[in-house]
Each structure stands twice: as structure tokens, then as C-alpha cells.
Amino acid sequence: MAKKRSTKHAGKRPTKKAARKTTVKKATRPTKNPVPKKAKAARTTVRKKPVAKTARRPRSLTLEQRAAALDKQILKAINERTDLAVKQLQQQATDGSSVFDAPIETELWSSLDVANSGPLPTAAVRSIYREVLSAARNRVKTVRVAYLGPKFSFTHLAAIQRFGKSADLIPVNTIAAVFEEVNRGHSDYGIVPIENSTDGRIVDTLDMFTRLPIRICGEVQMSVHHNLMSRSPRSEVVEIYSKPQALSQCRDWLARNMPMAHLHEVTSTSTAATLARDKPGAGAIASAQAAVEYGLDILAERIEDNSHNITRFAVIGDRETKPTGKDRTALLLQISHQPGSLSEALAGFKKSKINLTWIESFPLRGPEVGYLFFLDFEGHMRDARIKRALAGLEKKAVRLEVLGSYPRSEPVD
């Protein structure tokens, strides 16, 4: 009987113990893609590997590599800026304006001065942009500029300062020749010295304004530093060459330091440098740039008697410039040769609160008795108060010629 009962139960359902075993088997049955716990941990570690890669820092660039990368960026930016300047000049030319518009440069210098935080000095920043503009002008139209030469004279340096090295700079031998080049249309502009803070007016320049209908359309003020240079030692220099103005501006220094040397006047400082290069025992007074150009040693620097020795150069042409708010106007004035006539003529400037900055007189040519006055004053001839003053002055003048209004410049060292 016991055997039958046992067989009967075996055919019906498993015991609780057997069911428990079955359940365990089902729970431990492998899935389609079994992932052991250790494998999961390994997989998690694999996922973190890209993070480890990004954590690797690239080698720091050397100073040379950084400089080379910056050079490429700067060069690209300068070329882009030049292209923009070309487009501006082309648009300007279609409007009838000159490709050389001093007020536009004046605004650029002002904005650059404000934006520049250093360490690059203002003069260096301007020199960079000056060459950018010069190259842009040359792509639109070749700008021909006559100047009192030869190369590396102070007038040549002033021409570079105003027009840049890309302009077609033409040296001529005399101030009169500069005026003639512009008057005949052979040059777009000319540049001539007009006054010096030590020696005063440049008579040849003022005289040419009385002869030809040329306008002043700009100015350059340069700090003029004279240097004694030679190929011989200073103790062996027995002759010193330079232009009369340079010798005059160094007369005290020469008297104290080179009393035994014979002084010789020549047409230019560049001519003096040539003589010092070719003649033993000869020295020259000229610019530092001339020493580099002619292979001379500078024996003494900045020997000018006046440490604030400034020469003002006039940019001449036949174009009128627009007002900038910081302008200067020049004119020629002849009045009747009578007592008090000059005082009466200038009273209008005081009434209109116009600041006279320069007045020079020189005798009239020929048999006529009297003087011609050269005047400089602040303001533009389009300004209302300047117009009023000129209208009043014209009533009292025998001759009145406005030579031009142009932006005032600051001295450049």
C-alpha cells in the first residue's frame, strides 16, 4: 500500500523541496547575453577611458611657436585692413575726393591713440598704420610727392612721416623746384620746411607762396635731432660739413666741443654725410638715419643747442581739406603802409577770439614800399567766426590770399 501511495504522489506534482529547486534553477537560468558582475565593472571602466584621454594636456608651445602663430594672424589682419582701406579710397575717389585726405587720417590717429593700451608706443602704432594706408593708396593711385632732397634729409624724413614709403617720393634740389613740380602738375603734393623753432621762418618757402598759386593742405612737425658723424675718430675730425641751418642750430655745441674744426656749409645734410664718408678727417652733422644709410659712426648724439628743436613742414598742393575741429589757416596779407594799419587789421581776430599763432613780415618786391605779412591762426576758413574775421579783414587789405586750412599736427620725435 505504501508503494502505491508513493507512486501516486510522484505522478501528480513535485514536492515543496523539488519546487524550490526548480525555482532556483529558473532564477539562475542564463539570459541571452549574460554579463557577469565582473564584466560589468570592466565595461564601466572602459567607458571612462575617453575621459582619461581628454585629461591629457598637450605640450605647451615654445615662445618661438607662439610668435610664429601670432605672426600669421597679424599678417592676415594687416592684409585684410589694407583691402578695406583700398575699398574706402576707391569709394572716396568716386565721390570726387582725393585719395590723400588728411582729416580721415586725423580721425584714425585719434581712435588708435584711445584704443592703444601699450606697450607699443603711439609713434610705433602710427608708423605701422601709415604704411598700411600708404600701400593702399598706391594700389588705387600712385601718389607723387616732391620734396627738398636728397634722400635722408630731414625733409625726406618728413615726407615719409606724412605719405609713407609706398608713395613715389621725388627729391629735387631747391624749395622753388618743389613748388614748380606741384604747380605744373608733375607731382600731386610737395613738402617744404616753413619754420624752425630755433632759426625762425624759412624765407625761400614764404617767398614762393607770393609767386605761385599753391595751397597748404597739411603740415608735419618734427623734432629735429642733429648728430655728429664720421668714419674717423672724433679726435681726428678737422672739418665738419652740413647745411647752414644745421650748423646754426648747433653753433654753441660746436664752439665748446669742436673749436678747432673748420665748418663748411653744403646744400644738404645728406651731401654732408657723403663727404664724411669719402673724406678722411671729415665729419657731418645729419640725422641718425643718414648715418645708417652712409655707413658712418655717430660720434655725438643730439648736439642741437635747443633740445626742443622743431621744424614745421608744409604739405603743399591744390586741394582744399575739410574741417576737423583742430585746424590751422594760413594767409598772405598786404595792407596800406600807414601808422596803425596793422593793428586795425588784426583787431577783428581779437573781436572774434581767434588765436594768432604766427606772424611774419617781409618787404614787398620792386619799387613799391610796404610789407607783406604771413599769418597763421587757429580755425578753418569754413568756420563761421573765421568767415566773419576774413570778411572784415578783406575790407582793410590791399591784398589778401588764403593759402589754405589744414589739420594741426603734433610734433613727432
BATIFI-729913 format. One record per residue (C-alpha): z, x, y. Coordinates in pm, whole numbers, plus 50000, padded with zeros to 5 digits. Layout:
REM BATIFI-729913
ZXY;...
//
This chain:
REM BATIFI-729913
500005000050000;500785027750233;497415043450180;495605011150266;497555007050591;496795042150680;493105037250620;493075005350819;494575021351130;492215050651106;489245027551134;490485008551439;491425032351735;492875066651783;496495071851829;498045078452167;498115115252081;494435115551999;493575095952315;495475120652519;493495148652361;490235130552436;491185125852799;491935162352835;488605170852684;486815148052933;488675162953228;487835197953118;484245189853033;481955213753237;479815199253513;476145205353554;476715235153790;480045249453704;481655270953972;484785289153869;487545292954124;486995330054144;483275324554204;484075300454488;486215326454655;483485352054613;480945328054764;483205322255063;483385359755116;479605361855108;479345335955385;481505357755613;479215387955582;476875377955873;479935377156098;480685412555994;477085422456087;477295408056439;480565426056490;478745459256464;478235473356816;475005491456898;475265527157011;475855529657387;472825541257585;472855575257747;472595578658124;469015590158084;468105559657874;469745535958122;467945553058410;464595550458230;465145513158166;466065507158529;463045527258646;460755503558458;462455473158614;462345488058964;458715498258932;457765463358814;459695447359103;458165470659364;454655462859244;455395425559248;456775429159602;453625447659707;451445419759566;453455394159762;453075414860079;449315416260024;449155378159995;451265374460312;448995398260503;445855380660378;447235347360492;448215363260822;444705377060869;443145342660817;445425329361092;443965354761334;447005377461344;446935414961296;447835429960959;450355450261154;452795425361303;455905442561434;458045410661458;457605404561085;458925439361013;461775434361257;462905403461064;462595422260735;464735451160858;467405426960978;467575408860644;467655441460449;470435455460667;472545424660593;471785424560219;472295461760161;475815469360038;475185505959959;475495532859850;471855536859958;471865541560339;469905518560568;467365545360660;466545551460293;466125514260222;463785510460518;461715540560415;461145525060071;460035491560213;457975508760481;455825524960215;455545491860027;454235474860342;452005504360424;450385503260079;449965465360108;448245468460448;445925494760310;444825470760034;443985443860291;442565465960566;442655503060638;444835508160946;443635537761153;446215553861378;445505582061624;448425604561712;449135636261907;448785662261633;448665683561438;450425673661118;454215675661104;454555674961479;457225650761597;454545625461693;453155627461341;456625620361202;456935590661440;453575577461316;454815579360956;458025562361061;456095532861205;453005529760984;453875547260657;451905573560472;449245549660339;447815544360687;444845565260797;446655588761036;444245607861261;445515638261455;443985645661797;444685673762041;445805655662358;447545624262474;444385614462662;442425616962336;444815592462169;444145567062445;440395572862420;440385567362044;442065533662085;440035523362390;436745529962213;437835511061903;437795541761680;441465535861595;443445503861563;446545519561715;447735551161879;451155566861910;452225589062200;455525602062342;456605583262653;460065596862741;462735621062624;466455618062684;466615654662792;463365660562982;462655625163101;459215609963138;456035622262972;453705623663271;450465625563073;451275592962894;452205573663207;449105586663382;446815573663106;448215538463146;446885538863502;443405548763382;442695526963076;443435490262991;445665498262694;448715477862596;452055488362450;452675468662130;455595487561980;457945516862007;459635542761788;462815560561891;463515592461701;466405616761713;464635649761766;466305679461598;464915714261662;465255742761415;464605779961444;462465791361151;460655822561037;459725843860739;461595872960891;465385876560908;466935863661228;467845899061336;464135908561326;462765878761523;461455892161855;459085863561951;459675826161946;456865800561973;456985763562044;455675736362275;457085736562630;459255705662575;460915720562267;461665753362442;463075734162737;465335713262514;466755744862352;466945767662657;470755771562660;470995779062288;468175804362310;469775821462610;473075825262427;471845833662078;468385849462113;468495866162456;466155894862358;463405873162206;460265866062410;459455829062441;455835817362413;454515782462486;451895768062249;450255733962217;452485720261938;455415727961714;453045728761416;450975755861585;454215774961639;455075771761272;451655785361176;452195816161394;455655821761248;454175820260900;451415845260968;453035869661212;455915893061117;458825891561358;457745857461490;459855826161489;459115789961568;461045760061694;459955729361499;461065701461266;462645707060926;459565690860768;457375717560931;459495744660770;458855729360427;455135724660493;454545760160620;456895778160382;459385790360643;463095797060621;465325777960861;467425804161041;469395779861259;469595741861241;469785716561525;469625741061812;468815714362074;471215715662371;471695677962369;472985665962031;471745630962121;468225642962195;465995612362152;462275608862214;460765574362259;457205569962136;454915541662245;452645523961996;449505515562190;446705491062112;445035459862245;447175433762068;449915411362202;453105407662000;455175376361953;458735372862088;461545383761858;464585377862079;465145415362113;462145426462316;461205450062593;458475445762856;456695473763044;454615470863360;452935490963635;453805481463991;452395491864327;453965478264644;453365484165013;454585517765133;457255504365370;461045507665402;462895483065177;459795471064994;461005483364653;464445467764699;462905434364793;460505435664499;463295442064248;465625415364386;464035389564157;465235408763849;468825406663968;468455369764050;467075362363702;469695385063538;467085407863384;468275442163278;466025470163406;466145498363152;463795524063306;462005530363634;459745559763716;457595566864017;454605589464070;452265594264367;449035574864392;445845594064326;443365600564607;443875597264980;445985565664957;449645570765047;452275554664829;453695553664479;453045536564151;456135525463960;456525522963586;459135496963488;460815488063160;463135458463122;464675436762850;462925404462757;459495391562656;456855381162907;456745346762741;460415340662821;460935315363100;463115337963314;460685367063275;457825344563382;459755334463695;460545370463782;456955381763732;455625352963942;457905363064229;457045399864186;453315392864194;453615378264544;455005411164676;452855435264474;449715453364576;449045459564207;450815445063904;449825451663543;451925440463248;451465467462985;452955446462707;456035431562547;457245445162215;460335446161989;463025471162085;463825496761820;466935516261727;466945554461717;466085568861377;467725601361271;
//
